[in-house]
């Protein structure tokens, strides 16, 4: 047999349920605040903090540096000596091959040939001045010794007056000399 439950017992059970309900709401609300705060800190430190931004910048630099070194190591246009590079450059000009001649210059940091060099060589070719460049290269004399993988040539006129400097730098990754300034 079932025993009859009186109203007092029902009120006790109901009041105990009502008492517990706010406690669970409070715990859930508190847990939500804690999780939101922790998530905010994690997002801040992972994505927006100065340290996170610095780390991303460093990672971008490391990728760029690796690509630069790989491209520099693959760059075989140049000679084993500064004079050999000037001779190769002059030979390319004699052939009228401006694209080949431009490859003897120092590359941009992205590995491309400087478009200004190509434009200047194309202009010299169009103006029939490649022979003047070749003569200047053939008359160039050493400006001194190699210092820190840099070497210079100078071009002088008949009076000994300096007309032009030619600077070369050694590509430390492929060990060839490149024209830096002309």
FITOR-682466 format. One line per field, with one value per atom (N, C-alpha, C, O): x, y, z; residue number from 1. Coordinates in Angstrom, 3 decimals, padded with zeros to 6 digits. Last residue first. Layout:
REM FITOR-682466
u	X|...
v	Y|...
w	Z|...
tifi	NUM|...
REM end
This chain:
REM FITOR-682466
u	077.205|077.917|077.513|077.982|077.140|076.917|077.762|078.864|077.368|076.491|076.151|075.031|077.710|077.885|076.863|075.661|078.997|077.885|078.200|078.869|080.722|080.781|079.672|079.433|079.736|080.028|079.992|079.318|078.895|080.318|080.644|081.704|076.361|076.750|078.215|078.722|076.374|075.649|076.013|075.981|077.647|078.208|077.533|078.066|078.524|077.334|077.830|078.369|080.544|080.518|079.233|078.896|080.202|080.076|079.981|079.409|081.540|081.098|081.064|081.803|081.274|081.353|080.824|079.778|082.910|082.142|082.351|083.477|082.830|083.215|082.335|081.152|083.944|082.936|083.600|084.761|085.931|084.657|083.569|082.428|088.646|087.699|086.364|085.748|091.260|090.115|089.121|088.802|093.287|093.355|092.213|092.195|092.983|093.659|093.792|094.352|091.457|092.869|093.672|094.881|089.431|089.631|091.127|091.963|088.779|089.349|089.491|089.650|086.989|087.163|087.627|086.972|087.692|087.468|087.761|088.644|086.265|087.022|086.747|085.710|086.222|085.909|086.834|088.014|084.553|085.690|085.281|084.126|083.793|083.491|084.755|085.871|084.401|083.688|083.159|082.170|085.982|084.676|083.812|082.634|087.753|087.495|086.091|085.121|090.241|088.911|088.772|089.583|092.144|091.982|090.543|089.745|091.615|092.209|091.950|091.584|090.522|090.565|091.192|091.288|091.592|091.312|091.471|092.418|090.110|091.257|090.875|089.954|088.505|088.407|089.650|090.161|088.409|089.428|089.425|090.253|086.302|087.637|088.737|089.867|084.168|084.496|085.907|086.626|084.226|084.437|084.825|085.709|083.622|084.921|085.237|086.375|080.988|082.012|083.410|084.284|079.741|079.796|080.895|081.634|080.028|080.633|080.760|081.774|078.515|079.962|080.676|081.795|075.954|076.524|078.035|078.766|074.661|075.735|076.319|077.092|072.354|073.624|074.819|075.853|069.984|070.763|072.125|072.961|069.213|068.420|069.183|069.043|071.133|071.092|070.343|070.787|070.430|071.770|071.818|072.478|067.873|068.016|069.383|069.487|068.538|067.731|067.844|067.904|069.901|070.619|069.854|070.458|067.814|069.013|069.796|070.295|066.008|065.607|066.823|066.868|067.570|067.122|066.732|067.086|067.820|069.019|068.636|069.299|065.176|065.891|067.153|067.509|064.479|063.948|064.639|064.682|066.708|066.245|065.751|066.524|065.520|066.491|065.889|064.695|064.447|064.247|065.380|066.088|064.655|065.322|065.197|065.791|063.777|062.828|063.398|062.704|065.818|065.650|064.633|064.621|067.376|066.519|066.344|066.685|070.826|069.384|068.665|069.255|073.528|072.944|071.427|070.824|074.091|073.916|073.329|072.714|073.996|075.277|075.229|076.208|071.617|071.711|073.041|073.189|071.926|071.296|071.418|071.330|072.951|073.819|073.235|073.979|070.660|071.791|072.685|073.127|069.150|068.623|069.743|069.781|070.740|070.510|069.998|070.370|072.780|071.843|071.681|072.386|074.690|073.437|072.374|071.193|077.149|076.128|074.802|073.894|078.352|078.820|077.801|077.614|077.049|076.759|077.199|076.510|078.237|076.787|076.396|075.511|080.895|080.558|079.058|078.653|080.616|081.007|080.674|080.218|079.984|079.042|079.337|078.419|082.356|081.093|080.039|079.291|084.117|084.318|083.035|082.672|083.117|083.113|083.271|082.627|083.617|082.238|082.163|081.246|086.402|085.655|084.208|083.634|086.971|087.333|086.560|086.110|086.100|085.436|085.732|084.842|085.829|086.590|085.816|084.972|084.001|084.681|085.559|085.978|081.133|082.404|082.955|082.446|077.652|078.768|080.021|079.968|074.927|075.388|076.427|076.108|073.737|075.077|075.626|076.685|071.657|072.102|073.552|074.478|071.073|070.794|071.286|071.326|071.607|072.457|072.262|073.187|069.518|070.895|071.837|072.757|067.332|067.436|068.866|069.362|067.978|067.827|067.972|068.641|067.968|069.201|069.133|070.118|065.248|066.335|067.628|068.307|063.930|063.699|064.824|065.300|064.919|065.192|065.025|065.857|063.866|065.307|065.670|066.646|061.089|061.709|063.203|063.747|060.888|060.468|061.123|061.642|061.788|062.504|062.151|063.025|059.831|061.215|061.988|062.758|057.616|057.598|059.023|059.387|058.537|058.275|058.230|058.747|058.649|059.876|059.691|060.588|055.926|056.878|058.176|058.734|054.968|054.508|055.472|055.797|056.293|056.555|056.120|056.837|055.090|056.531|056.902|057.730|052.471|052.753|054.237|054.595|052.887|052.354|052.634|052.994|053.822|054.687|054.210|055.024|051.619|052.857|053.802|054.496|048.588|049.602|050.837|051.065|046.855|046.875|047.962|048.219|047.044|046.857|047.129|047.602|047.621|047.963|047.939|048.728|046.726|048.139|048.550|049.704|043.948|044.819|046.281|047.004|043.074|043.015|043.950|044.665|043.513|044.175|044.205|045.248|041.811|043.260|044.012|045.040|039.327|039.796|041.295|041.975|039.207|039.255|039.760|040.535|039.026|040.179|040.314|041.420|036.536|037.755|038.997|039.920|034.846|034.957|036.236|036.936|035.149|035.539|035.717|036.650|034.097|035.483|035.958|037.064|031.460|032.320|033.791|034.628|030.584|030.585|031.490|032.221|030.742|031.598|031.689|032.760|028.737|030.126|031.097|032.141|026.484|026.849|028.309|029.037|026.516|026.628|027.071|027.946|026.154|027.353|027.574|028.705|023.650|024.811|026.100|027.031|022.045|022.152|023.395|024.110|022.357|022.842|022.989|023.952|021.090|022.474|023.064|024.199|018.411|019.284|020.758|021.611|017.644|017.659|018.542|019.371|017.467|018.611|018.728|019.835|015.058|016.296|017.519|018.495|013.197|013.350|014.654|015.290|013.477|013.806|014.030|014.970|012.566|013.957|014.399|015.562|009.932|010.798|012.269|013.124|009.037|009.016|009.951|010.683|009.346|010.040|010.131|011.186|007.635|009.053|009.847|010.907|005.175|005.752|007.242|008.026|004.797|004.917|005.567|006.414|004.492|005.616|005.851|006.994|002.130|003.346|004.573|005.580|000.212|000.609|001.891|002.665|001.134|000.354|000.942|002.030|000.719|001.642|000.802|-000.118|-000.130|-000.584|000.407|000.869|001.417|000.998|000.747|001.377|000.262|000.962|000.507|-000.676|000.782|000.000|000.852|001.957
v	050.739|050.968|052.318|052.733|048.443|049.789|049.964|049.428|045.703|046.400|047.803|048.286|042.713|044.159|044.840|044.589|039.897|040.583|042.070|042.620|036.831|038.281|038.908|038.504|033.894|034.593|036.091|036.553|032.258|032.550|033.098|032.802|031.897|031.162|031.392|030.798|033.312|032.044|031.217|029.988|035.740|034.769|033.403|032.430|037.415|036.731|035.594|034.602|040.225|038.762|038.225|038.533|043.104|042.472|040.960|040.497|045.995|044.604|044.068|044.523|049.102|048.358|046.951|046.743|051.368|050.126|049.349|048.981|054.817|053.733|052.536|052.682|057.081|056.196|055.217|054.843|058.938|059.062|058.269|058.718|060.707|059.624|059.901|060.948|061.621|062.052|060.895|060.205|061.089|060.471|060.871|060.507|061.927|062.858|062.288|062.939|059.954|060.064|060.965|060.793|058.832|059.304|059.429|059.057|055.809|057.163|057.543|056.682|053.841|054.150|055.604|056.507|051.402|052.784|052.949|052.301|048.935|049.301|050.767|051.303|047.194|048.329|048.444|048.101|044.883|045.194|046.334|046.423|043.134|044.230|044.531|044.444|041.373|040.875|041.984|041.785|043.033|042.504|042.107|042.458|044.233|044.454|043.964|044.423|043.779|043.339|043.514|042.999|046.730|045.331|045.041|045.951|048.958|048.555|047.092|046.324|049.381|050.539|050.187|051.041|048.234|047.936|049.189|049.957|049.789|049.256|049.093|049.738|049.702|049.757|049.135|048.109|049.394|050.313|050.400|051.095|047.666|047.208|048.124|047.681|049.260|048.035|047.560|047.108|051.212|051.596|050.379|050.459|049.641|050.325|050.727|050.598|048.927|047.885|048.502|047.950|051.408|050.659|049.604|049.415|051.964|052.866|052.157|052.295|049.921|049.918|050.841|050.551|050.715|049.525|049.478|049.046|052.772|053.130|051.915|052.070|053.002|052.511|052.917|053.348|053.466|054.652|054.288|055.167|050.872|051.628|052.861|053.251|050.305|049.521|050.287|050.343|052.110|052.187|051.428|051.867|051.099|052.465|052.626|053.209|048.603|048.683|050.067|050.184|049.448|048.698|048.721|048.844|050.735|051.480|050.769|051.411|048.568|049.765|050.549|050.978|046.859|046.414|047.618|047.683|048.487|048.038|047.632|048.016|048.703|049.912|049.561|050.259|046.155|046.637|047.910|048.164|043.864|045.240|045.776|045.842|040.579|041.518|042.915|043.111|039.016|039.498|040.437|041.002|038.367|037.494|037.966|037.364|040.132|039.081|038.152|037.255|041.950|041.016|039.929|038.900|041.995|042.562|041.524|040.355|041.137|040.976|041.738|042.083|042.708|042.249|042.207|043.121|041.717|042.717|042.060|040.997|039.845|039.973|041.035|041.231|040.078|039.033|039.064|038.383|041.883|042.355|041.338|041.703|040.276|041.274|041.735|041.953|038.854|038.157|039.148|038.866|041.022|040.186|039.436|039.383|041.992|042.830|042.003|042.257|041.050|040.317|041.064|040.801|041.844|042.603|041.958|042.286|040.772|039.981|040.736|040.310|042.680|042.516|041.745|042.035|042.139|043.394|043.320|043.832|039.698|039.741|041.022|040.995|040.587|039.623|039.624|039.559|042.227|042.826|041.895|042.359|040.215|041.297|041.949|042.197|038.752|038.108|039.149|038.982|040.744|040.163|039.487|039.636|041.174|042.275|041.748|042.252|038.600|039.091|040.242|040.288|038.557|037.592|038.043|037.884|040.536|040.748|039.800|040.205|039.300|040.507|040.757|041.144|035.724|036.919|038.137|038.011|033.972|033.621|034.769|034.791|035.785|035.080|034.765|035.225|035.201|035.985|035.139|033.934|033.508|034.492|035.397|036.252|031.792|031.417|032.402|032.157|031.575|032.596|032.308|032.556|029.886|029.401|030.370|030.013|031.409|030.235|029.707|029.138|033.243|033.711|032.549|032.685|031.601|032.268|032.743|032.652|030.831|029.813|030.434|029.877|033.330|032.539|031.477|031.247|034.050|034.886|034.084|034.156|032.010|032.149|032.970|032.635|032.596|031.293|031.368|030.863|035.180|034.961|033.630|033.562|034.713|035.565|035.286|035.168|033.118|032.576|033.373|032.803|034.958|033.683|033.048|032.497|036.963|037.253|035.963|035.888|035.569|036.078|036.354|036.027|035.153|033.997|034.419|033.711|037.800|037.003|035.809|035.484|038.431|039.173|038.391|038.328|036.622|036.518|037.248|036.745|037.650|036.278|036.092|035.463|040.161|040.057|038.659|038.519|039.409|040.139|040.050|039.882|038.230|037.425|038.100|037.433|040.438|039.259|038.397|037.893|042.157|042.542|041.354|041.283|040.263|040.832|041.239|040.708|038.928|040.381|041.007|042.205|036.032|036.775|038.276|038.845|034.914|034.164|035.041|034.822|036.728|036.367|035.636|035.725|036.914|038.087|037.687|038.254|034.260|034.934|036.141|036.366|033.899|033.029|033.714|033.748|035.862|035.911|035.084|035.524|034.861|036.199|036.339|036.882|032.395|032.432|033.792|033.862|033.315|032.501|032.537|032.692|034.648|035.364|034.611|035.211|032.542|033.701|034.478|034.912|030.902|030.419|031.570|031.561|032.615|032.132|031.677|032.031|032.904|034.081|033.663|034.286|030.242|030.951|032.171|032.444|029.779|029.003|029.689|029.715|031.546|031.733|030.999|031.535|030.355|031.734|032.004|032.625|027.886|027.926|029.321|029.449|028.724|027.971|028.024|028.191|029.980|030.731|030.030|030.679|027.830|028.983|029.796|030.248|026.274|025.774|026.921|026.967|027.944|027.555|027.059|027.414|028.130|029.293|028.942|029.600|025.344|025.885|027.142|027.206|024.853|024.351|025.012|025.205|026.034|026.473|026.055|026.800|024.569|025.988|026.513|027.374|022.124|022.233|023.692|024.000|022.765|022.324|022.390|022.678|023.369|024.440|024.033|024.876|020.826|021.931|023.047|023.608|019.422|018.971|020.116|020.345|020.867|020.712|020.352|020.925|020.561|021.899|021.831|022.638|017.836|018.353|019.729|020.031|017.750|017.059|017.583|017.745|019.189|019.689|019.044|019.713|017.614|018.884|019.429|020.077|014.112|015.289|016.544|016.522|011.181|012.271|013.493|013.852|007.926|009.208|010.281|010.301|004.988|005.869|007.255|007.670|002.167|003.441|004.334|004.394|-001.156|000.000|001.258|001.342
w	-060.562|-061.831|-062.357|-063.416|-057.852|-058.376|-059.621|-059.736|-057.673|-056.725|-057.232|-057.065|-059.303|-059.451|-058.545|-058.635|-057.518|-058.174|-058.249|-057.374|-057.401|-057.261|-058.095|-059.234|-055.622|-056.868|-056.593|-055.673|-053.469|-053.667|-055.056|-055.607|-052.661|-053.864|-054.229|-055.180|-050.257|-050.314|-051.550|-051.506|-050.489|-049.550|-049.614|-049.079|-053.176|-052.686|-051.792|-052.284|-052.879|-053.008|-052.393|-051.250|-054.876|-053.568|-053.797|-054.784|-056.480|-056.503|-055.085|-054.212|-058.102|-056.846|-057.018|-057.633|-059.965|-060.106|-058.816|-058.480|-060.677|-059.760|-060.057|-060.364|-063.216|-062.625|-061.670|-061.831|-063.678|-064.389|-063.682|-063.562|-062.452|-062.172|-062.862|-062.662|-064.626|-063.816|-063.674|-064.641|-066.326|-065.003|-064.086|-062.910|-068.864|-067.951|-066.541|-065.659|-070.015|-070.416|-069.478|-069.317|-067.167|-068.537|-068.837|-068.013|-065.327|-065.429|-066.906|-067.772|-063.193|-064.606|-064.671|-064.149|-060.712|-061.094|-062.577|-063.138|-058.601|-059.793|-060.050|-059.660|-055.481|-056.335|-057.526|-057.467|-053.397|-054.247|-055.168|-055.583|-050.418|-051.337|-052.138|-051.627|-048.350|-049.531|-050.430|-051.136|-046.652|-046.235|-047.418|-047.484|-049.323|-047.903|-047.591|-048.192|-051.653|-051.242|-049.731|-048.960|-052.530|-052.152|-051.741|-051.515|-055.310|-054.043|-053.764|-054.653|-057.700|-056.813|-055.473|-054.592|-060.858|-059.456|-058.611|-058.779|-063.711|-062.973|-061.509|-061.008|-066.868|-065.401|-064.764|-065.212|-069.538|-069.023|-067.496|-066.908|-069.930|-070.326|-069.775|-069.569|-069.086|-068.348|-068.656|-067.766|-071.073|-069.669|-068.839|-067.987|-073.300|-073.223|-071.786|-071.335|-072.594|-072.746|-072.643|-071.975|-072.676|-071.418|-071.464|-070.499|-075.395|-074.403|-073.052|-072.368|-076.497|-076.744|-075.763|-075.340|-075.762|-075.118|-075.324|-074.432|-076.969|-076.049|-075.324|-074.378|-078.605|-079.159|-078.286|-078.795|-077.359|-077.725|-078.327|-078.538|-076.761|-077.730|-078.230|-079.389|-074.801|-076.041|-077.123|-078.270|-072.807|-073.398|-074.723|-075.664|-072.273|-072.787|-073.451|-074.529|-071.227|-072.449|-073.090|-074.314|-068.935|-069.971|-071.293|-072.359|-067.549|-067.930|-069.033|-069.957|-067.201|-067.944|-068.436|-069.589|-065.605|-066.934|-067.786|-068.963|-063.343|-064.066|-065.482|-066.445|-062.555|-062.943|-063.734|-064.684|-061.691|-062.979|-063.471|-064.675|-060.423|-060.251|-061.605|-062.560|-060.402|-060.942|-060.795|-061.021|-057.316|-058.682|-059.093|-058.259|-054.670|-055.638|-057.074|-057.968|-052.854|-053.225|-054.298|-054.778|-052.675|-051.555|-051.855|-051.181|-055.956|-054.909|-053.808|-053.989|-056.721|-056.831|-055.728|-054.705|-058.308|-057.052|-057.217|-057.780|-061.736|-060.685|-059.442|-059.515|-063.653|-062.959|-061.861|-061.140|-064.961|-063.935|-063.172|-062.157|-066.995|-065.752|-064.626|-063.453|-069.038|-068.403|-067.066|-066.109|-069.793|-069.187|-068.449|-067.335|-070.813|-069.721|-069.013|-067.784|-072.889|-071.717|-070.532|-069.387|-075.092|-074.226|-072.893|-071.919|-076.849|-076.836|-075.961|-076.076|-076.778|-077.466|-077.560|-078.274|-075.171|-076.556|-077.388|-078.570|-072.745|-073.447|-074.911|-075.794|-072.123|-072.326|-073.067|-073.922|-071.809|-072.871|-073.166|-074.327|-069.528|-070.807|-071.974|-073.019|-067.641|-067.893|-069.248|-070.029|-067.680|-068.064|-068.418|-069.382|-066.724|-068.054|-068.554|-069.721|-064.141|-065.109|-066.534|-067.453|-063.095|-063.203|-064.200|-065.019|-063.166|-063.972|-064.142|-065.219|-061.256|-062.664|-063.573|-064.644|-058.860|-059.368|-060.851|-061.608|-059.272|-058.904|-059.413|-060.300|-060.120|-058.868|-058.372|-057.215|-061.417|-061.488|-060.115|-059.093|-062.082|-061.561|-061.635|-061.884|-061.346|-062.322|-061.690|-060.863|-059.602|-060.081|-061.108|-061.685|-057.052|-058.003|-058.406|-057.634|-055.006|-056.359|-057.434|-058.611|-052.781|-053.032|-054.447|-055.028|-052.977|-053.125|-053.427|-054.234|-052.457|-053.751|-054.006|-055.128|-049.818|-050.861|-052.256|-053.126|-048.539|-048.572|-049.668|-050.369|-048.924|-049.442|-049.567|-050.592|-047.525|-048.962|-049.601|-050.685|-044.955|-045.571|-047.086|-047.840|-044.564|-044.558|-045.215|-045.963|-044.598|-045.620|-045.719|-046.817|-042.307|-043.607|-044.734|-045.694|-040.391|-040.564|-041.908|-042.578|-040.599|-040.959|-041.224|-042.182|-039.633|-041.011|-041.484|-042.614|-037.011|-037.879|-039.347|-040.211|-036.095|-036.163|-037.088|-037.866|-036.185|-037.010|-037.173|-038.268|-034.265|-035.657|-036.592|-037.667|-031.997|-032.444|-033.891|-034.669|-031.840|-032.061|-032.569|-033.468|-031.263|-032.493|-032.834|-034.000|-028.770|-029.869|-031.207|-032.177|-027.307|-027.468|-028.641|-029.414|-027.347|-028.037|-028.255|-029.269|-027.945|-027.052|-027.859|-028.946|-029.689|-029.658|-028.791|-028.915|-029.623|-030.865|-030.792|-031.776|-027.112|-028.324|-029.575|-030.494|-025.226|-025.228|-026.496|-026.915|-025.966|-025.884|-026.013|-026.832|-025.740|-027.039|-027.046|-028.022|-022.973|-023.952|-025.311|-025.965|-021.864|-021.633|-022.668|-023.183|-022.785|-023.148|-022.970|-023.840|-021.487|-022.949|-023.435|-024.389|-018.844|-019.256|-020.775|-021.294|-019.001|-018.613|-019.067|-019.617|-019.696|-020.575|-020.270|-021.185|-017.431|-018.765|-019.750|-020.552|-015.411|-015.333|-016.711|-017.122|-016.339|-016.182|-016.159|-016.812|-016.218|-017.504|-017.432|-018.384|-013.462|-014.372|-015.731|-016.337|-012.611|-012.170|-013.098|-013.470|-013.818|-014.145|-013.779|-014.554|-012.488|-013.951|-014.390|-015.247|-009.824|-010.216|-011.729|-012.186|-010.017|-009.564|-009.993|-010.471|-010.740|-011.637|-011.291|-012.185|-008.471|-009.754|-010.754|-011.519|-006.597|-006.392|-007.711|-008.030|-007.481|-007.581|-007.393|-007.990|-006.896|-008.256|-008.354|-009.263|-004.176|-004.942|-006.317|-006.820|-003.386|-002.749|-003.567|-003.650|-004.799|-005.099|-004.514|-005.122|-003.465|-004.886|-005.272|-006.005|-000.939|-001.085|-002.545|-002.831|-001.545|-001.052|-001.153|-001.425|-002.308|-003.266|-002.818|-003.633|000.096|-001.112|-002.117|-002.708|001.790|002.106|000.859|000.606|000.523|000.623|000.950|000.450|000.912|-000.456|-000.434|-001.274|003.674|003.041|001.615|001.187|003.922|004.568|003.944|003.712|002.695|002.076|002.668|001.963|002.809|003.205|002.575|002.000|001.089|001.385|001.709|000.974|002.075|001.596|002.038|003.179|000.986|002.046|001.484|000.511|-000.614|-000.695|000.436|000.771|000.000|000.000|000.000|000.534
tifi	182|182|182|182|181|181|181|181|180|180|180|180|179|179|179|179|178|178|178|178|177|177|177|177|176|176|176|176|175|175|175|175|174|174|174|174|173|173|173|173|172|172|172|172|171|171|171|171|170|170|170|170|169|169|169|169|168|168|168|168|167|167|167|167|166|166|166|166|165|165|165|165|164|164|164|164|163|163|163|163|162|162|162|162|161|161|161|161|160|160|160|160|159|159|159|159|158|158|158|158|157|157|157|157|156|156|156|156|155|155|155|155|154|154|154|154|153|153|153|153|152|152|152|152|151|151|151|151|150|150|150|150|149|149|149|149|148|148|148|148|147|147|147|147|146|146|146|146|145|145|145|145|144|144|144|144|143|143|143|143|142|142|142|142|141|141|141|141|140|140|140|140|139|139|139|139|138|138|138|138|137|137|137|137|136|136|136|136|135|135|135|135|134|134|134|134|133|133|133|133|132|132|132|132|131|131|131|131|130|130|130|130|129|129|129|129|128|128|128|128|127|127|127|127|126|126|126|126|125|125|125|125|124|124|124|124|123|123|123|123|122|122|122|122|121|121|121|121|120|120|120|120|119|119|119|119|118|118|118|118|117|117|117|117|116|116|116|116|115|115|115|115|114|114|114|114|113|113|113|113|112|112|112|112|111|111|111|111|110|110|110|110|109|109|109|109|108|108|108|108|107|107|107|107|106|106|106|106|105|105|105|105|104|104|104|104|103|103|103|103|102|102|102|102|101|101|101|101|100|100|100|100|99|99|99|99|98|98|98|98|97|97|97|97|96|96|96|96|95|95|95|95|94|94|94|94|93|93|93|93|92|92|92|92|91|91|91|91|90|90|90|90|89|89|89|89|88|88|88|88|87|87|87|87|86|86|86|86|85|85|85|85|84|84|84|84|83|83|83|83|82|82|82|82|81|81|81|81|80|80|80|80|79|79|79|79|78|78|78|78|77|77|77|77|76|76|76|76|75|75|75|75|74|74|74|74|73|73|73|73|72|72|72|72|71|71|71|71|70|70|70|70|69|69|69|69|68|68|68|68|67|67|67|67|66|66|66|66|65|65|65|65|64|64|64|64|63|63|63|63|62|62|62|62|61|61|61|61|60|60|60|60|59|59|59|59|58|58|58|58|57|57|57|57|56|56|56|56|55|55|55|55|54|54|54|54|53|53|53|53|52|52|52|52|51|51|51|51|50|50|50|50|49|49|49|49|48|48|48|48|47|47|47|47|46|46|46|46|45|45|45|45|44|44|44|44|43|43|43|43|42|42|42|42|41|41|41|41|40|40|40|40|39|39|39|39|38|38|38|38|37|37|37|37|36|36|36|36|35|35|35|35|34|34|34|34|33|33|33|33|32|32|32|32|31|31|31|31|30|30|30|30|29|29|29|29|28|28|28|28|27|27|27|27|26|26|26|26|25|25|25|25|24|24|24|24|23|23|23|23|22|22|22|22|21|21|21|21|20|20|20|20|19|19|19|19|18|18|18|18|17|17|17|17|16|16|16|16|15|15|15|15|14|14|14|14|13|13|13|13|12|12|12|12|11|11|11|11|10|10|10|10|9|9|9|9|8|8|8|8|7|7|7|7|6|6|6|6|5|5|5|5|4|4|4|4|3|3|3|3|2|2|2|2|1|1|1|1
REM end
